[in-house]
């Protein structure tokens, strides 16, 4: 007699997309509520919070505490309550049925509810070669990658206070830092500008934008376009060395996976209220990808707690 072995797929109560402060807090609350919970994160746990050098505006954290410490503590809390973690990139969500399917590059997962907490992602230059050289000279995170360019020239693309702050930080490593500003002035307060002017390593190129990135495997040259004349200028590294290109153009919501079945504003942020409900039953949205007046760690954690609570209520009402 032939024995057939049938392997049943695990059905999760909650799958959380993203392990930033919203996703991690959702995990803590869902885990404490005895919900079978999985968090899928494509990069580092903590998201932008994990890249923050100093966290000064989160209750209980003091100057010497950084985002990596807070991220680690939140993850440990999740694990304490039985939350599972998987590193992988979610490619697609099927929310057409009562049981939903999450398609990731490392497998498919079935769940009763989804908490979408993918946060926001850096805006790109739109330059030729940008994607090809991402991770090979082009970076979107100064605190993550700055040390790799010790003694090398660095170019920071951006016109705001964040770009200036990154330039100041990167000057600790680089031989020189050049801010590529596409406007006629930097959008930052006088004190910040003064600090830049006092830093001998930093210079600013106004009315320029990077339109091409290239090199032999790693970034070795960039091309700049003048905003007024459209003239193209090529800047090459010395002696064939590597150049660092740090993009600091702000962030946008990472909502491509759900924009076809939830309502968003013209910038792509999900139009969900404080209850984190969307137009899809069993799909909740939390954190920076939701339209809100303030985006901070503390507001993301509040969303996460609410989303987990609402998911629990949904499960109790719809799965007996």
C-alpha positions as a Markdown table, in Angstrom:
| # | Residue | x | y | z |
|---|---|---|---|---|
| 1 | Unk | 0.0 | 0.0 | 0.0 |
| 2 | Unk | 1.4 | 3.4 | -1.0 |
| 3 | Unk | 1.5 | 6.0 | 1.7 |
| 4 | Unk | 0.9 | 9.5 | 0.6 |
| 5 | Unk | 2.6 | 12.2 | 2.7 |
| 6 | Unk | 0.8 | 15.5 | 2.5 |
| 7 | Unk | 2.7 | 18.5 | 3.7 |
| 8 | Unk | 0.3 | 21.2 | 4.9 |
| 9 | Unk | 1.5 | 24.8 | 4.4 |
| 10 | Unk | 1.7 | 26.8 | 7.5 |
| 11 | Unk | -1.1 | 29.4 | 7.8 |
| 12 | Unk | 0.0 | 32.5 | 9.7 |
| 13 | Unk | -2.3 | 34.7 | 11.6 |
| 14 | Unk | -0.3 | 37.8 | 10.6 |
| 15 | Unk | 2.4 | 38.4 | 8.1 |
| 16 | Unk | 4.2 | 41.7 | 8.5 |
| 17 | Unk | 5.9 | 43.2 | 5.4 |
| 18 | Unk | 8.8 | 45.3 | 6.7 |
| 19 | Unk | 10.8 | 45.3 | 9.9 |
| 20 | Unk | 11.1 | 49.0 | 10.7 |
| 21 | Unk | 9.6 | 50.4 | 13.9 |
| 22 | Unk | 6.1 | 50.0 | 12.7 |
| 23 | Unk | 6.6 | 46.4 | 11.6 |
| 24 | Unk | 8.6 | 45.4 | 14.7 |
| 25 | Unk | 6.0 | 47.0 | 17.0 |
| 26 | Unk | 3.2 | 45.1 | 15.2 |
| 27 | Unk | 5.2 | 42.0 | 15.8 |
| 28 | Unk | 5.5 | 42.7 | 19.5 |
| 29 | Unk | 1.8 | 43.2 | 19.9 |
| 30 | Unk | 0.8 | 40.3 | 17.6 |
| 31 | Unk | 3.2 | 38.0 | 19.4 |
| 32 | Unk | 2.0 | 39.0 | 22.8 |
| 33 | Unk | -1.5 | 38.4 | 21.6 |
| 34 | Unk | -0.6 | 34.7 | 20.8 |
| 35 | Unk | -1.0 | 35.3 | 17.0 |
| 36 | Unk | 1.3 | 33.2 | 14.8 |
| 37 | Unk | 3.3 | 35.9 | 13.2 |
| 38 | Unk | 6.0 | 36.2 | 10.5 |
| 39 | Unk | 8.0 | 39.3 | 9.6 |
| 40 | Unk | 9.6 | 39.5 | 6.2 |
| 41 | Unk | 12.3 | 42.1 | 5.7 |
| 42 | Unk | 14.5 | 42.4 | 2.6 |
| 43 | Unk | 17.3 | 44.4 | 4.2 |
| 44 | Unk | 18.4 | 45.2 | 7.7 |
| 45 | Unk | 16.0 | 45.0 | 10.7 |
| 46 | Unk | 15.1 | 48.5 | 11.8 |
| 47 | Unk | 14.8 | 50.1 | 8.4 |
| 48 | Unk | 15.7 | 53.8 | 8.5 |
| 49 | Unk | 15.7 | 53.7 | 12.3 |
| 50 | Unk | 18.6 | 51.3 | 12.2 |
| 51 | Unk | 20.6 | 53.7 | 10.1 |
| 52 | Unk | 20.1 | 56.6 | 12.5 |
| 53 | Unk | 23.3 | 57.5 | 14.4 |
| 54 | Unk | 21.6 | 59.1 | 17.3 |
| 55 | Unk | 18.0 | 58.7 | 18.5 |
| 56 | Unk | 17.1 | 61.7 | 20.6 |
| 57 | Unk | 13.4 | 62.0 | 20.1 |
| 58 | Unk | 12.2 | 58.5 | 21.2 |
| 59 | Unk | 11.1 | 58.3 | 24.9 |
| 60 | Unk | 13.6 | 56.7 | 27.1 |
| 61 | Unk | 16.5 | 57.0 | 24.7 |
| 62 | Unk | 19.4 | 59.3 | 25.5 |
| 63 | Unk | 22.2 | 60.8 | 23.4 |
| 64 | Unk | 24.5 | 57.9 | 23.2 |
| 65 | Unk | 21.8 | 55.5 | 22.1 |
| 66 | Unk | 21.5 | 54.8 | 18.3 |
| 67 | Unk | 19.0 | 53.3 | 16.0 |
| 68 | Unk | 20.8 | 50.0 | 15.8 |
| 69 | Unk | 20.4 | 49.5 | 19.5 |
| 70 | Unk | 16.7 | 50.3 | 19.4 |
| 71 | Unk | 16.2 | 48.0 | 16.4 |
| 72 | Unk | 18.0 | 45.1 | 18.1 |
| 73 | Unk | 15.9 | 45.5 | 21.3 |
| 74 | Unk | 12.7 | 45.5 | 19.3 |
| 75 | Unk | 13.7 | 42.4 | 17.4 |
| 76 | Unk | 14.6 | 40.6 | 20.6 |
| 77 | Unk | 11.2 | 41.6 | 22.0 |
| 78 | Unk | 9.5 | 40.1 | 19.0 |
| 79 | Unk | 11.5 | 36.9 | 19.3 |
| 80 | Unk | 10.6 | 36.6 | 23.0 |
| 81 | Unk | 7.0 | 36.4 | 22.0 |
| 82 | Unk | 7.5 | 33.8 | 19.3 |
| 83 | Unk | 7.6 | 36.0 | 16.2 |
| 84 | Unk | 9.4 | 34.5 | 13.2 |
| 85 | Unk | 11.8 | 36.5 | 11.0 |
| 86 | Unk | 12.7 | 35.8 | 7.3 |
| 87 | Unk | 15.1 | 37.8 | 5.2 |
| 88 | Unk | 13.7 | 38.1 | 1.7 |
| 89 | Unk | 12.0 | 40.5 | -0.7 |
| 90 | Unk | 8.3 | 40.4 | -1.1 |
| 91 | Unk | 7.4 | 40.5 | -4.8 |
| 92 | Unk | 3.6 | 40.2 | -4.8 |
| 93 | Unk | 0.6 | 40.1 | -2.6 |
| 94 | Unk | -2.6 | 38.2 | -3.5 |
| 95 | Unk | -5.4 | 39.6 | -1.3 |
| 96 | Unk | -8.3 | 38.5 | -3.5 |
| 97 | Unk | -9.3 | 35.6 | -1.1 |
| 98 | Unk | -10.0 | 35.4 | 2.6 |
| 99 | Unk | -6.7 | 33.6 | 3.1 |
| 100 | Unk | -4.1 | 35.8 | 1.5 |
| 101 | Unk | -0.8 | 34.9 | -0.1 |
| 102 | Unk | 2.5 | 36.6 | 0.2 |
| 103 | Unk | 4.9 | 35.9 | -2.7 |
| 104 | Unk | 8.6 | 36.5 | -1.8 |
| 105 | Unk | 11.8 | 35.6 | -3.5 |
| 106 | Unk | 12.4 | 32.9 | -0.9 |
| 107 | Unk | 8.9 | 31.3 | -1.0 |
| 108 | Unk | 5.2 | 31.7 | -0.7 |
| 109 | Unk | 3.4 | 32.2 | 2.6 |
| 110 | Unk | -0.3 | 31.9 | 3.5 |
| 111 | Unk | -1.9 | 34.3 | 6.1 |
| 112 | Unk | -5.2 | 35.4 | 7.5 |
| 113 | Unk | -4.0 | 39.1 | 7.7 |
| 114 | Unk | -1.2 | 41.3 | 6.3 |
| 115 | Unk | 0.2 | 44.3 | 8.0 |
| 116 | Unk | 2.0 | 46.3 | 5.3 |
| 117 | Unk | 4.8 | 48.3 | 7.0 |
| 118 | Unk | 7.3 | 48.6 | 4.2 |
| 119 | Unk | 8.0 | 52.2 | 5.1 |
| 120 | Unk | 9.6 | 54.5 | 2.6 |
| 121 | Unk | 12.5 | 54.2 | 0.2 |
| 122 | Unk | 15.2 | 56.6 | -1.1 |
| 123 | Unk | 14.4 | 58.6 | -4.2 |
| 124 | Unk | 16.8 | 57.9 | -7.0 |
| 125 | Unk | 18.9 | 60.2 | -9.2 |
| 126 | Unk | 17.4 | 58.9 | -12.4 |
| 127 | Unk | 21.0 | 58.9 | -13.8 |
| 128 | Unk | 22.3 | 56.6 | -16.5 |
| 129 | Unk | 24.1 | 53.7 | -14.8 |
| 130 | Unk | 22.7 | 54.4 | -11.3 |
| 131 | Unk | 21.1 | 51.0 | -10.9 |
| 132 | Unk | 24.1 | 49.2 | -12.4 |
| 133 | Unk | 26.4 | 50.8 | -9.8 |
| 134 | Unk | 24.2 | 50.6 | -6.8 |
| 135 | Unk | 26.3 | 49.0 | -4.1 |
| 136 | Unk | 29.4 | 49.5 | -6.3 |
| 137 | Unk | 29.9 | 53.1 | -5.5 |
| 138 | Unk | 26.4 | 54.4 | -5.5 |
| 139 | Unk | 24.8 | 54.4 | -2.0 |
| 140 | Unk | 21.7 | 55.7 | -0.3 |
| 141 | Unk | 22.9 | 55.4 | 3.2 |
| 142 | Unk | 25.9 | 57.4 | 4.5 |
| 143 | Unk | 26.0 | 55.7 | 7.9 |
| 144 | Unk | 25.9 | 52.3 | 6.3 |
| 145 | Unk | 28.6 | 52.8 | 3.6 |
| 146 | Unk | 30.6 | 55.9 | 4.5 |
| 147 | Unk | 33.6 | 54.0 | 6.0 |
| 148 | Unk | 34.1 | 52.0 | 2.7 |
| 149 | Unk | 35.3 | 55.3 | 1.1 |
| 150 | Unk | 38.0 | 56.2 | 3.6 |
| 151 | Unk | 40.6 | 58.4 | 1.8 |
| 152 | Unk | 38.5 | 58.6 | -1.4 |
| 153 | Unk | 36.5 | 61.4 | -2.9 |
| 154 | Unk | 32.8 | 61.5 | -2.2 |
| 155 | Unk | 29.9 | 63.3 | -4.0 |
| 156 | Unk | 26.7 | 63.9 | -2.2 |
| 157 | Unk | 23.6 | 64.6 | -4.4 |
| 158 | Unk | 21.1 | 66.7 | -2.7 |
| 159 | Unk | 20.0 | 70.2 | -1.8 |
| 160 | Unk | 18.6 | 70.0 | 1.7 |
| 161 | Unk | 19.6 | 69.8 | 5.3 |
| 162 | Unk | 19.8 | 66.0 | 5.1 |
| 163 | Unk | 22.4 | 66.1 | 2.3 |
| 164 | Unk | 24.4 | 68.6 | 4.3 |
| 165 | Unk | 24.3 | 66.5 | 7.3 |
| 166 | Unk | 25.4 | 63.4 | 5.4 |
| 167 | Unk | 28.3 | 65.5 | 3.8 |
| 168 | Unk | 29.4 | 66.5 | 7.3 |
| 169 | Unk | 29.3 | 62.9 | 8.5 |
| 170 | Unk | 31.1 | 61.6 | 5.3 |
| 171 | Unk | 33.9 | 64.2 | 5.7 |
| 172 | Unk | 35.2 | 62.0 | 8.6 |
| 173 | Unk | 36.2 | 59.4 | 6.0 |
| 174 | Unk | 36.6 | 61.0 | 2.6 |
| 175 | Unk | 39.6 | 62.8 | 1.2 |
| 176 | Unk | 37.1 | 65.4 | 0.0 |
| 177 | Unk | 33.3 | 65.8 | -0.1 |
| 178 | Unk | 31.5 | 67.6 | -2.9 |
| 179 | Unk | 27.8 | 68.4 | -2.5 |
| 180 | Unk | 26.0 | 68.4 | -5.9 |
| 181 | Unk | 23.1 | 70.8 | -5.5 |
| 182 | Unk | 20.6 | 71.1 | -8.3 |
| 183 | Unk | 19.5 | 74.5 | -7.1 |
| 184 | Unk | 21.1 | 77.9 | -6.6 |
| 185 | Unk | 21.3 | 77.5 | -2.9 |
| 186 | Unk | 21.1 | 74.9 | -0.1 |
| 187 | Unk | 17.8 | 74.6 | 1.7 |
| 188 | Unk | 19.2 | 74.6 | 5.2 |
| 189 | Unk | 19.5 | 77.1 | 8.1 |
| 190 | Unk | 22.4 | 79.5 | 8.5 |
| 191 | Unk | 24.0 | 77.5 | 11.3 |
| 192 | Unk | 24.2 | 74.4 | 9.2 |
| 193 | Unk | 25.6 | 76.3 | 6.2 |
| 194 | Unk | 28.2 | 77.9 | 8.5 |
| 195 | Unk | 29.4 | 74.5 | 9.6 |
| 196 | Unk | 29.8 | 73.4 | 6.0 |
| 197 | Unk | 31.7 | 76.5 | 5.2 |
| 198 | Unk | 34.0 | 75.9 | 8.1 |
| 199 | Unk | 34.8 | 72.3 | 7.0 |
| 200 | Unk | 37.8 | 72.4 | 4.7 |
| 201 | Unk | 36.9 | 69.1 | 3.2 |
| 202 | Unk | 33.5 | 70.1 | 1.9 |
| 203 | Unk | 32.7 | 72.1 | -1.2 |
| 204 | Unk | 29.3 | 72.8 | -3.0 |
| 205 | Unk | 28.6 | 72.7 | -6.7 |
| 206 | Unk | 25.4 | 74.7 | -7.4 |
| 207 | Unk | 22.9 | 74.3 | -10.3 |
| 208 | Unk | 24.3 | 70.8 | -11.1 |
| 209 | Unk | 22.8 | 67.3 | -11.2 |
| 210 | Unk | 24.4 | 63.9 | -11.8 |
| 211 | Unk | 23.1 | 62.5 | -15.1 |
| 212 | Unk | 25.5 | 59.6 | -15.6 |
| 213 | Unk | 27.5 | 57.2 | -13.5 |
| 214 | Unk | 30.2 | 54.9 | -14.9 |
| 215 | Unk | 33.4 | 53.0 | -14.4 |
| 216 | Unk | 35.1 | 49.7 | -14.7 |
| 217 | Unk | 33.0 | 47.6 | -12.3 |
| 218 | Unk | 33.0 | 50.4 | -9.7 |
| 219 | Unk | 32.2 | 54.1 | -10.0 |
| 220 | Unk | 35.1 | 55.9 | -11.5 |
| 221 | Unk | 33.4 | 58.9 | -13.2 |
| 222 | Unk | 30.3 | 61.0 | -13.1 |
| 223 | Unk | 28.7 | 63.4 | -15.6 |
| 224 | Unk | 27.1 | 66.6 | -14.4 |
| 225 | Unk | 24.5 | 68.7 | -16.2 |
| 226 | Unk | 24.3 | 72.4 | -15.6 |
| 227 | Unk | 20.7 | 73.5 | -14.8 |
| 228 | Unk | 21.1 | 76.8 | -16.7 |
| 229 | Unk | 23.2 | 75.9 | -19.7 |
| 230 | Unk | 22.6 | 72.1 | -20.0 |
| 231 | Unk | 26.4 | 71.8 | -20.4 |
| 232 | Unk | 27.8 | 68.4 | -19.5 |
| 233 | Unk | 30.9 | 68.1 | -17.4 |
| 234 | Unk | 32.7 | 64.9 | -16.7 |
| 235 | Unk | 34.5 | 64.3 | -13.4 |
| 236 | Unk | 36.9 | 61.3 | -13.3 |
| 237 | Unk | 38.6 | 59.8 | -10.3 |
| 238 | Unk | 42.3 | 60.1 | -9.9 |
| 239 | Unk | 44.5 | 57.1 | -10.8 |
| 240 | Unk | 41.5 | 55.0 | -11.5 |
| 241 | Unk | 40.4 | 54.9 | -7.9 |
| 242 | Unk | 36.8 | 54.5 | -6.8 |
| 243 | Unk | 34.5 | 57.5 | -6.1 |
| 244 | Unk | 31.6 | 57.4 | -3.7 |
| 245 | Unk | 28.2 | 58.7 | -4.8 |
| 246 | Unk | 25.7 | 59.3 | -2.0 |
| 247 | Unk | 22.2 | 60.1 | -3.0 |
| 248 | Unk | 20.3 | 62.3 | -0.5 |
| 249 | Unk | 17.2 | 63.3 | -2.4 |
| 250 | Unk | 14.6 | 62.4 | 0.3 |
| 251 | Unk | 12.4 | 59.4 | 0.4 |
| 252 | Unk | 9.1 | 58.2 | -1.0 |
| 253 | Unk | 6.6 | 55.6 | 0.1 |
| 254 | Unk | 7.3 | 52.0 | -0.7 |
| 255 | Unk | 3.8 | 51.2 | -1.8 |
| 256 | Unk | 4.2 | 49.7 | -5.3 |
| 257 | Unk | 3.1 | 46.3 | -4.1 |
| 258 | Unk | -0.3 | 47.6 | -2.9 |
| 259 | Unk | -1.1 | 50.7 | -4.9 |
| 260 | Unk | -3.3 | 48.8 | -7.3 |
| 261 | Unk | -5.8 | 47.8 | -4.6 |
| 262 | Unk | -5.7 | 50.5 | -2.0 |
| 263 | Unk | -6.3 | 54.3 | -2.2 |
| 264 | Unk | -3.2 | 56.5 | -2.3 |
| 265 | Unk | -2.5 | 60.2 | -2.6 |
| 266 | Unk | -0.7 | 61.8 | -5.5 |
| 267 | Unk | 2.7 | 61.0 | -3.9 |
| 268 | Unk | 1.8 | 57.3 | -3.3 |
| 269 | Unk | 1.1 | 57.4 | 0.4 |
| 270 | Unk | -1.8 | 55.1 | 1.5 |
| 271 | Unk | -4.9 | 56.9 | 2.5 |
| 272 | Unk | -5.7 | 55.0 | 5.7 |
| 273 | Unk | -6.8 | 56.5 | 8.9 |
| 274 | Unk | -5.5 | 56.1 | 12.5 |
| 275 | Unk | -7.2 | 52.7 | 12.6 |
| 276 | Unk | -4.8 | 51.6 | 9.8 |
| 277 | Unk | -7.7 | 50.0 | 7.8 |
| 278 | Unk | -7.5 | 49.8 | 4.0 |
| 279 | Unk | -10.2 | 49.1 | 1.4 |
| 280 | Unk | -9.1 | 45.4 | 1.5 |
| 281 | Unk | -10.5 | 43.3 | 4.4 |
| 282 | Unk | -7.6 | 41.9 | 6.4 |
| 283 | Unk | -5.0 | 44.3 | 5.0 |
| 284 | Unk | -3.6 | 46.9 | 7.3 |
| 285 | Unk | -1.0 | 49.6 | 6.7 |
| 286 | Unk | 1.3 | 51.0 | 9.3 |
| 287 | Unk | 4.2 | 53.4 | 9.4 |
| 288 | Unk | 5.8 | 55.8 | 7.0 |
| 289 | Unk | 3.9 | 54.5 | 3.9 |
| 290 | Unk | 0.6 | 55.8 | 5.4 |
| 291 | Unk | -0.4 | 59.4 | 4.8 |
| 292 | Unk | 0.1 | 61.3 | 8.0 |
| 293 | Unk | 1.2 | 64.7 | 9.2 |
| 294 | Unk | 4.3 | 63.5 | 11.1 |
| 295 | Unk | 6.7 | 60.6 | 10.3 |
| 296 | Unk | 8.8 | 59.7 | 13.3 |
| 297 | Unk | 9.8 | 56.5 | 15.1 |
| 298 | Unk | 7.2 | 57.2 | 17.8 |
| 299 | Unk | 4.4 | 57.6 | 15.2 |
| 300 | Unk | 5.4 | 54.5 | 13.4 |
| 301 | Unk | 5.4 | 52.4 | 16.6 |
| 302 | Unk | 1.9 | 53.8 | 17.4 |
| 303 | Unk | 0.7 | 52.6 | 14.0 |
| 304 | Unk | 2.2 | 49.2 | 14.5 |
| 305 | Unk | 0.4 | 48.7 | 17.8 |
| 306 | Unk | -2.9 | 49.8 | 16.3 |
| 307 | Unk | -2.5 | 47.6 | 13.2 |
| 308 | Unk | -1.8 | 44.5 | 15.3 |
| 309 | Unk | -4.8 | 45.2 | 17.5 |
| 310 | Unk | -7.0 | 45.7 | 14.5 |
| 311 | Unk | -5.7 | 42.5 | 12.9 |
| 312 | Unk | -6.5 | 40.5 | 16.0 |
| 313 | Unk | -10.0 | 41.9 | 16.0 |
| 314 | Unk | -10.4 | 41.0 | 12.3 |
| 315 | Unk | -9.2 | 37.4 | 13.0 |
| 316 | Unk | -11.6 | 36.9 | 15.9 |
| 317 | Unk | -14.5 | 38.2 | 13.9 |
| 318 | Unk | -13.8 | 36.3 | 10.6 |
| 319 | Unk | -12.0 | 33.0 | 11.6 |
| 320 | Unk | -13.8 | 30.9 | 14.1 |
